[in-house]
C-alpha cells in the first residue's frame, strides 16, 4: 500500500504543477495552448502504442520458450494462475550481461524477457525471483503508469515554449521551465518507486525475499564485469572482436534502460559479490551518507542497497533470516552526516557556479530580464577571482589529511567519507589487474590486501596523461606488491585516488653470453632491482590553474 500511495503522491505533484500553471496561463488568455497540449498527449499515446514493436525491432529477442529452463516456465505458469494474470510471452536475449525486463501495453499483451547471462549466473530460485519482479510490473500496470507520468513534463515544456515570447506570459514561462526540470526528476522518482513496488511483489509471491537480494547483487557484479570486459576488448582486441563487443555493449545498454538494474546503480558492489559481510559493509554507506541520495537523483533505478534494505524488511516480516544484513542504518547514525552535507555540497558546486556566471552571465541576465526578473550584474574580473578562490578552497578541502597506514576493510566500513571528505591513506598489497576479475578499468587499477579489494583511480588534469600512463606503466604494476599513498573517497563506488604508487621490481638484463634462437642465455643474464614509482600531480595542477585564474582576475581588476 505504501508504494501505491507514494506513486499517487508523485503523480499528484506532477499534475498539480501542470494544473497550477495551466490555470495561470488561461487567466492571461494571450496564447492558445490547445494544439500544443493535444500534440503532447498524442505523442505519448503514439509512443505507448508502438513502443512494443520498436523494442522487438531494436532487440534480438528469441521467443522460443524452451530456451528458458523448465523450472522457470513452471513457476511462471503457477504464478499467473494464482494471480489471475494472462500469461506473458517469454523471450530470451543471447547477451552475457545479466538482466531482465518486461514491456507491453496492457496485461494481455505483456512480454517478459531475460538474458542468457542472467540464467547463467543465478540459481533457479533467484531467476524465479527476478521473473516475479518483472511480472510485478505487469500486475501493477506500470507501462500505463509511466506513460501517464511522462505526459506531464511534455505539457510543462509546451507551456514554456508557447509563453516565453509573450511579455505578459514570461513569468509563467520561467515557472514552467523550472517545473519541467523538476518534473523530469519526479518521473525518475516515480520509476524508482515502481521498482520497489515490483520488488515487494516478488518477495510476497516467492516468499523468499533473500533470493531477490542475492540476485540483485549478482546482477550488479555481472553488469560491472561485462562492462569491464568490453573496455578490455576495446583496448586489446582485434578489429572484429571490437566490433562484436560494441554490438554486445549496445545491446546490454539498451536492455539496462528497461531492466531490473542498471550499471549506474550497481557499481559499488563490484568488489564484494563473493562476501555477504563485505557486500553489507559496502552498501551501508549508501544508506547513511546523504551523497548517495544525490547520486541517485538522476537514476531510473534505486541504488541496490536501498532495494536490499527493503527486501530485508520483507524477510523480517516473514520471520526469515536476512541474507545481507545492513547494520548501522539508524536515524542517529545519519543525523550528523546530513548536517554537514549542505556545506560540503556548497564547497563542491561553488566553482562551477562562478565559472558558469563568468562565461554566461550576460545571457542569464538578459534572459531573466525578458521574464521580468532582475539579476544583479557582477563585474567579470570579480567572477574570475571568485572562480579561482572557490576552486582553491575546494581543492584544499578535497585533498586534506596526513597519509596514515590503513587496511581496505575498515575503509569500506567508513560511512563518513565522501567525494568531498576523504581519508588520506597508505595501503600495501598486490595489484591484481585493471579491474575486478573480468572487469578492466585501465588506466585505473585494483589493489588487494588481506582484508579485501579496492579500486585505484589515476586522476590527471592534463590532456592524454591517463592514456599515457595506461600505455606505459599501468600494466607493469599488475602482479606486483605495491605501496600506495592516496585519498580514499566514495562515489557510486569506493575508490582511492592515487597520489603515489611504488613497486619494487627485478629487471632481467642480458649478459655477454651466447645468443640462441630462444634469446640470450639465462645463465649469463643479470637481475637488477628497480623501483617503479607513479605519481599524480593532479591537485598541484589544479592549484596552479586556480591561482592563475585568481591572479588574472586581480590584474584585470587593476587594469
N, C-alpha and C positions, 0 to 999 in steps of 0.2 A: 504493500500500500504506500510506503514512504517513497518508493521510486516513481509511482504514478503521480503522487502529489508533487514531487519535485519537478517532474516533466510538465505538469499543468502550470506550475508557477513560472517556469521559464517561458512557456508559450504565452501566458498572460502578460509577462513582461515585454515580450516581443511585440505582441499586438496592442498592448497598452501604449507603446511608443507610436505605433502606426496610427492608432485612433486619435491620440492627442495632437499629433502633427497634422493629420488629415482634417481634424476639426478646425485647427488654426488656419489651415490653408483655405478651407471652404469659407471661413469668415472673411478672408481677404477678397475672394471671388475675382481674382485678376486673371488666373490662368486655369484652363481646364485640364484636369489630370486623368479624365476618364479613359481615354485611349491608352495612355501610358500604363495605367493600372491594369487594364484589360490585357495589354501585351505581357506584363509581368506574370499575371496569373496564367495566361495562355502558354507562356514559355515553360513554366514549371509543370503545367499539365502535360504538355507535349513531351518534356523530358521524362516525366513519370511514366508516360505511356510507352515510349520507345526504349527506355534505358535497359530493360532485359535483353532486347535484341542487340543493342550496342555491346553489352557485356559479353554476350555469346560470340559476337563477331570479333571482338578485340582479343578475347582469351581463348586459348586452345583447350576446350573442355571435352574430356572423354566421358560420354554419357552411358557407357557400359557399366552397370551397377556391379557386375562381377569383379570389377577392379577393387571394390570395397570388400573387406573381409566379411564373412558370413555373420560373425558375432555382432558386427556393427549394423548390418542390414536387419537382423532380428530385433535389435534394440530399437531401431527407427520404427519398425512395424508396431512393436508393443507400445512405444511412447505415443505415436499418432493415434492409435486405437484408444488408449487410455484418456488422452486429452481431446479426442474427437476433432483432430486436425486432419485435413486432407493430406495424404502422404506426399511430401515434396519429391520432386525429381532429384536424383542424386548423381553428381558428377565428380570426376577426379581430374586434377591438373598434374601433369608429369613434371613437377618442379621440385627441386631439392629444398627449397625454402619452406619450412613448416608453417602452415596457416590454414584457415578455413573461413568461408563466408557464405552468406545467403543473400538472395535477391529475388525480386519479383514485384508484382503489383498488389495482389491480394493473396489470401491463403491458398486459393485453389490453383494458382499458377506459380507458387513459390518453388525455388530451387535451392539446394544445399550443395556446396562444392568444397571438397577437401583436397589438399595437395598430397602428392606421394611422399614428400618429405615429412609431413605430419604423421602419416601412417607408419613411417619407418622409425620415428623417434619416440612415439607414445605407445604405452601399453593399450590393450583393447579397452580397458576401463577408462583410461584417460581420454582416448579418442571418443568414446561414448559421451563423456562429459563435455567435450568440445562440440560435438554434434548437437547435444541437448541445448547448449548455449545458442547455437545458430537457429534451432527450431524455436527457441525462446523469442528470437526476433520476429519470427513468423507469428507466433502466438500473440505477441503484443502489437501487431500491426505497425512495426517500426518503419517499414517502407513508406507508408502513408504519413505517419507522424513526422518524419524528417522532411518529406516533400512539402507538407504544410508549413513547417518551420522555415524552409528555405525561401518561401514567398515573401516573408516579412522584410528581410534585408533588401530584396529587389524593389519592393514598394518604396521603402525609405530612400533608396538611391534614385528612383524615379522622381520622388518629391524634390530631392536636392537638384536634379538636373532641370526640372521644369520651373523651379522658383529662383535659381541663382541669378538669372538675368533680369529679374523684376526687382526694382528698387524697394518696393514695399514688402517683397517676399524674401529678401536676403537673410533676415534673422531666422526665418523658417528654414531656409536652405542650409544655413550653418548648423542649426539644430538637427536637421535631417541627416546631414553628412556625419555628424558625430554619432547619432543614433544608428546610422548604417554600420559603422565600425563596431559599436557596442553590440549590435545585433549579430554580427559575424561571430563574435566571441560567445554570445549567448547560444547560438546554434551549435557551436563546438561543445559548450557545456551540456546542452541537451543530448548531444550524441554520446558524451561520456556517461551521462545518467542512464541512457538506454543500454549501454554496455553493462553497467552494474545490474540493471534490471534483468538482462539476459543471464548474467552470472548467477543471480539468485534463483532464477527459474531452473537452471541446470542443477544447482545444489538441491533444490526441492525434489526434482523428478528422479535424480540418480541416488539421492540420499547419501551422497559421498562428496561433500564439498572439497575434501582434500585432493581428490582426483583432478579436479579442475585447477586447483592451486598448483599442483605438480605439473600439470600440462602447460599452464601459462609460463612457468619458469623454464621448462624445457623448450617451449616455443621461443621465448626471449633469447635463450642461448643459441638456439638453432638459427635464428634470424641474423644475429651478430656474426655467427660463424660463416653463414652463407655470404654475407656482405664482405667479410674478410677474404674469403676465397675468391670473390670477384675482384677485389683490389689486388690480390696476388697474381691472378691471371693477367690483369692489365699490365702488371709490372714485368712478368717473366714469360708469359705465354706467347705462342705463335700467333700469327695473324688470324688463323682460323679459330684458335682457342679464344682469342679476344672477342671475335665476332659472336661465337656461341655464348660466351659469358655475358656479353652485353644483352643478348636476347633473353637469357635466363634472368638477368638482373631486372630488365624492364618488366618481364612477366611477374617476378616476385614483387616488384614495386607496385604494379597495378593491383595485385591481389591484396597487398598490405593496406591499400586505401579502403578496401571493403572488409578486410579480415578481422579476426578476433583480436589481433595485436598488430602493432607496427614497430619499426625499428627505433623510432624516437622514444617511445615509452618503455623500451626494453634494455637499453644499453648497460645500465648499472649491473645487471645480473650476469653479464658475460663472463665474469671471473668467479662465480660462486655456484654454478649449477650442480656440481657434484657433492656439495656440502650443505645440508639444510641449515646448520648453525651459522655458517658464513653467509648464506643467502639471507637469513633473517637479519644478520648484522648489517648487510648492505642495504636492505630495504628499510631498516629502522630510520635512517637519515631521511628518506623520502617522507616518512610520517611526521617527523617532529621539526624539520627545518623548513621555514617559510619559502626559501628559494625554490623548493621543489614545486610549490603551487605556482610560482611564477613561470617555471619551465613548462608546466603542464597546460598553461592557458591556451597555447596555440596547437594543442594536440587533439586529434579526434578520439583518442583512447586514454583512459586513466593510466597513470603510472602503475606498473604491475604491483607495487607494494600496497596501494590503496585497494586493489581488487583482492589481493590475498588477505588483507585485513578484514574486508567484508565477508569473504568466504570463511575465515576463522570464526567470525561471529555466528555464521550459519552452523559450523561444526559444533561450537559450544551449545547452541540452541538444540542441536540433535544429540547432545551428550556424547560426542565423538572426540577422539584425540586430534588435536590440531597438528597438521603436517608441518607447517612452517611457523612456529611461534614468533611473535613480534613483540618483544618486551619493551618497556620504557616509553610507551606512546601516551602517557597520562597528560592531563592538562597542565600540571605543574612542570612537566618536562618540556612543554612547548612555550610557556609564557615568556621567558627571558629572550628566547630567540626571536619572537615576534616583536619585542620591544626594540631590538637592535636592527631589525630588517629595514625599516624606513630610512634610517641613517645610512646604512650600507648601500641601499638602492640609490639614494641621492648621490653618494660619492661615485657610484658606478656610472650613473647616467649624466652627471653634470657636464663632463667634457663633450659628450655627444650633443647636448642641448646648445652649448656655447658654439660648437662647430657648425651646427645647423643654422643658428642665428647669424653667424659670421658670413655664411655663404648665401643664405636666402632671406635675410631679414627684410629687405626691401619688398620682395614678393609677398612675404607674410603680412607686412603692414598694409600693403595695397589691397590684398585680398580681404583683410579684416575691415578696412575702410569701406569697401564695396558692400559689406554686410552690416554697416553701421556699428562696427566695433572699433574702439580706439586702442591701439597698441603703442606703447612708448617706443621711440626710435633711439637706440643706443649707438654711440659712435663706434665705428668698426675697429679702431685701434683698441678700445676698451674690451671689445668682444674677443679680440685676438689675445690680449693679455689674460682675460678670464679663461680662455681655452687653455693656454699654457699652464696657468696656475692650478686649475682644477685637474688637469691631466697629471701634473706632478704630484698633487695630493693623492690621486687615485693610485699612481704607481707606488708611492710610499706606503699606502695602506695595504696594497695587494702583495707587496714584497717585503714584509716586515718579519722580524724574528731572528733568533740566533740558531744556526743549524745544530741539532741535537740528535743523538742516536735514537733510533726507533725501530719498531717491527711493523709489519704490514697489518697484522690482525688488530692491534689497538687503533691504528689509523682508520681502518674500515668501520670500527665501532664508534668513532668520534662523530657525534651528531652536531657539534657546533661549527665545524669547518664549512666553508662555502667557497664560491669563486672569489669573494672579497676578503674572507677571513681564512688565511692559510695556516699551515703548520710548517715551519722550517725544519726539515728532517735530514738525517743521514741514514741511508739504508744500505745493507750489504746482502748480496745474494747473487743468483745466476740469471743472466739474460737468456730467456727460453725461446725468444723469437720476436717476430714483428707483430705479434698478437697472441691471444689465447690459442690453444691448439686448433689449427684450421682457420684462424682469423688473423689476417695480416694487416697491420696498420702502419706500414712504412711511410715515413721515416721514424715513426714512433716505435717504442719497444715495450716488452713486458718483462718485469723483474719478478723472480720468485725467491722467497726466503722460506724458512722452515714453518712460517705461520700462514702463508698464503701467496697470492699473486697480485700484481699491481701494474696498471698501465703507466707508461712513462711518456710524457709529451715533450717533444723537442720543439720549442717555440722560437721563431725567428722573426725579426722585424724588418728584415731587408729582403728584397726580391730574390727568389731562387735559392735562398740559404737552406731551406728544408730539403729541396731537391738535391742540392749539392751534398748534404750530409747523407741522404739516402743512397746516393750513387758512390760515395767514397767509404765512409767509416761505419755506417749503421750495421751492416752485416758482419763486420769484424768483431762486434761485441757479442754476437749470438753464441751461446755455449760457454761464455767466459764468466768467471767470478768478478764482480764489479763492486765499487763503492760509489754510491750516488749521493750527491747533495742537491736538494731541490725543495720545492714548495708543494706540499700536499693540498689538493683542492677537491671540491665536489661540484660537479655539474650534473648532467644527466648520467654520468658515470664517475666513479672515483679515479683520480689520476695524480701523478706527481709531475710537476713541471720541472724539467731538468735545468739545474744551474751548472753542475759539473759532474761528469761521468768518467770514472777511471777504471781501467782494467790493466792487469799485468800479464803480458803475453810472452811467449817464447818464439822468436823468429828463427827459422832454419835458413842458413846461408851456405851456399856451395863452397866446398874447399877446392884444393888444386888437384883432386883425384881424377881418374879417367871418366870420360863422358860415354855413356852407353845409350842404346836405343830407348832405355827407360829413364834417362836423365842422369844427373850427377850421382855418383856413388854415395850412398848414405853414410858409409863409414868415414868418408872424408868431409862430410858436412859439419858445420859448426852451428851451435844454437846460441843465439844472443837474446838475453832478456830485453823486453821492450815494454815501456809504459805507454798505453794508449789513453789519451785524455780528450774528451769533447766538452767544450764549454758553450753555454748560451749567453750571449751578451744582449738579449732582448731588452731587459729592463734598462740597461745603460743607453741603448739606442733610443728607447722611448724617452728617457730623461733628457737626452740631448735634443731630440725633436721638440719636446715640451719647452725646454729652456730657450731654444731658438725661436719658437712662437712667441714666448713672453718677451724676449729681447726685441724681436721685430715690432711687436706692439708698442713697446716703450719708445723705440726710435721713431716709429710712425707718429706717436702722440706728440713727441717733442719737435717734430719736423715743421 
